[in-house]
């Protein structure tokens, strides 16, 4: 059983003792810490809350709402919703913050609180530390009788979210309708069924639903990786469909499957969407340092500039703003369309991808074949607690000082079109090693080479 308290939020397994697992008491304390942080900056804050379909979501939503109300904070509850929908609702309502009850790709026995600022974006590390400090303090004031906040409910915002996407100038609904797409959707029995499915139908797409009832009973591991998607792969392979669409429980990650049942590649969701966006609107792109080089290749093909950020959506968003990027995201299927909002959005991603596919006029597998092939190997090396991880990384950096090196997030070393990144864990003595090459074998060999280097540094 697990409870993870950090500057990036509260996440854990349900049940058990408070402080060891995610209990109602932990939820209340963390929500109160967030409310206290909001009240430092706003006299009368308003917070938007929403949840995915996992079983603990409804009761935890009530705990969060009642805690904030008792702090004198107004709350709008969207009920079953998506992370990007709550982000857009914060902007539309001019609210001071938002909370999404979701553990993202974690199994149904987990839940978490994702915290937003008044721009509908994830709070920063510095802000998260203040929230965490407040949540562990007994110095939080609650409102006196008659000064409680108000609770309202609103089930309109998924419709609003869809409406804004359909109005986006780069989403060509008529082209999508003319293409007559037939699509299979796996929404893992969460809120993709009440958001992605109606979006597709409003664009004239014929939808075959797999696990689209928001019961919260996840039929398989909810992380949208190929090994968890056997049923939709079989459905595509044995049917006559144009595309498979897979989302995680809170609908901020988008994985696509080709018409033949083969993965389009989660890393390539952003690549394909960026290719289309840049063909219509020149500008910079951003992804994190652990994402595929293919985005850089596609960006440079369009005569534009690619920039890399540290890992984490908040860092991607910061770099996008700094460079005025027109598209960005992460290699886990996260697409950020800044003229909608600064957050990963699977609804926006699928609408832009289908526009691209309709204009391409051929199959998804043929579109995928137009992009360079890169393969990422992901590994880790466990160290004893007494080892100075920062010192190890410094030694590796010195060893490869003749190569281009980026140190904004660990150590990333480039070798022409290949790269390897070493990142230390913030919670345990582990170095994560990501390597990418044009062949899987080479990527794995590169990762193993760096693992050997690390062991040499330690033994030396």
DANOR-V121164 format. One record per pair of residues at least 12 apart in sequence whose C-alpha atoms are under 8 Angstrom apart, sorted by the first residue. I is the first residue (numbers start at 0). J is the second residue. Records with the same first field share a line. If there is no record, write none. Layout:
I=J  J
This chain:
0=12  15  19  20
1=19  20  21
2=18  19  20  21
4=131
5=127  128  131
6=124  125  126  127  128  130  131
7=113  122  123  124  127
8=111  112  113  114  127
9=29  111  112  113
10=102  109  110  111  112
11=109  110  111
12=108  109  110
13=55  108  109  110
21=110
23=59  62
26=59  62  63
27=62  63  66
28=134  135
29=130  131  134  135
30=63  66  67  134
31=66  67  70  133  134  139
32=130  131  132  133  134  135  139
33=114  130  131  133  134
34=67  70  72
35=70  130  133  139  140
36=129  130  133
37=95  96
41=95
43=71  72  73
44=72  73  94  95  96
45=72  73  74  75  94  95  96
46=72  73  74  75  89  94  95  96  97  98
47=74  75  76  77  85  88  89  94  96  97  98
48=60  64  74  75  76  77  78  85  97  98  99  100
49=76  77  78  79  80  81  82  85  98  99  100
50=77  78  79  80  81  82  99  100  101  249
51=79  80  81  99  100  101  189  190  215  248  249
52=79  188  189  190  213  214  215  248
53=101  107  110  189  214  215  216
54=107  214  215  216
55=110
56=100  101  110
59=100
60=100
64=76  150
67=148
68=147  148  149  150
69=141  142  147  148
70=140  141  142  147  148
71=141  142  146  147  148  149
72=147  148  149
73=148  149  150
74=148  149  150  151
75=150  151  152  153
76=150  151  152  153
77=152  153  154  155  156
78=152  153  154
79=190
80=157  190  249
81=99  157  190  191  194  249  250  251
82=99  249  250  251  344
83=250  251  342  343  344
84=156  157  160
85=97  98  99  119  156
86=115  118  119  120  340  342
87=119  160  339  340
88=119  156
89=117  118  119
90=117  118  119
93=117
94=117
95=116  117  118
96=114  115  116  117  118  119
97=114  115  116  117  119
98=112  113  114  115
99=112  113  114
100=112  113
101=113  248  249
103=247  248  249
104=220  221  222  223  247  248
105=220  221  222
106=217  220  221
107=215  216  217
119=340  341  342
120=313  341  342
121=312  313
122=313
123=313
157=194
161=194  198  346
163=339
164=339  346  347  350
165=350
167=339
169=276  279  351  354
170=350  351  354
171=354
172=202  203  354
173=202
174=354  357  358
175=202  203  204  353  354  357
176=202  203  204
178=357  360
179=203  204  205
180=203  204  205  240  241  242
181=204  205  206  207  239  240  241  242
182=204  205  206  207  240  241  242  243  244
183=206  207  208  209  231  234  235  240  242  243  244
184=196  206  207  208  209  211  231  243  244  245
185=208  209  210  211  231  243  244  245  246
186=209  210  211  245  246  247  248
187=209  210  211  215  216  217  218  219  221  246  247  248
188=210  211  212  213  214  215  216  217  218  248
189=210  211  212  213  214  215  217  248  249
190=211  213  248  249  250
191=211  213  246  247  248  249  250
192=210  211  212  213
193=211  212  213
194=346
195=346
196=208
198=346
199=350
209=231
221=247  248
222=247
223=245  246  247  252  253  254
224=254  265
225=262
231=243  260
232=256  259  260  261
233=260
234=260
235=257  258  259  260
236=258  259  260
239=258
240=258
241=257  258  362  363
242=255  256  257  258  363
243=255  256  257  258  260
244=256  349
246=345
250=344  345  346
251=333  334  342  343  344  345  346
252=331  332  333  334  343  344  345
253=265  268  331  332  333  334  344  345  348  349
254=268  332
255=268
257=362  363  364
258=362  363  364
259=364
263=363  364  367
265=330  331  332
266=290  291  329  330  331  332
267=293  330  332
268=330  332  333  334  348  352
269=294  327  328  329  330  332  333  334  348
270=293  294  297
271=352  355  367
272=334  348  351  352  355
273=294  297  298  326  327
274=297  298
275=351  352  355
276=325  326  351
277=298  301
278=301
280=325
281=301  303  325
282=303  304  323  324  325
283=298  303  304  305  306  322  323  324  325  326
284=298  303  304  305  306  319  324  325  326  327
285=305  306  307  308  315  318  319  324  326  327  328
286=306  307  308  315  327  328  329  330
287=307  308  309  310  311  314  315  328  329  330
288=307  308  309  310  408  411  420
289=310  330  420  433
290=329  330  331
291=330  373  375  435
292=373  416
293=370  371  372  373
296=371
297=370
306=318  322
308=407  408
309=407  408
310=408
312=328  329  342  343
315=327  328  329
316=341  342
324=337
325=337  338
328=343
332=345
333=345
334=347  348
335=348
372=437  438
373=435  436  437  438  439
374=435  436  437  438  439  442
375=433  434  435  436  439  442
376=433  434  435  439  442  443  446
377=431  432  433  434  446
378=431  432  433  446
379=429  430  431  432
380=429  430  431  432  450
381=428  429  430
382=428  429  430
383=428
384=427  428
386=428  457
388=423  428  430
391=453  456  457
392=409  410  421
394=456
395=452  453  456
396=410
399=412
402=414
408=422
409=421  422  423
410=422
416=436  437
417=434  435  436  437  442
418=434  435  436
419=432  433  434  435  445  446
420=432  433  434
421=433
432=446  449  450
433=446
434=446
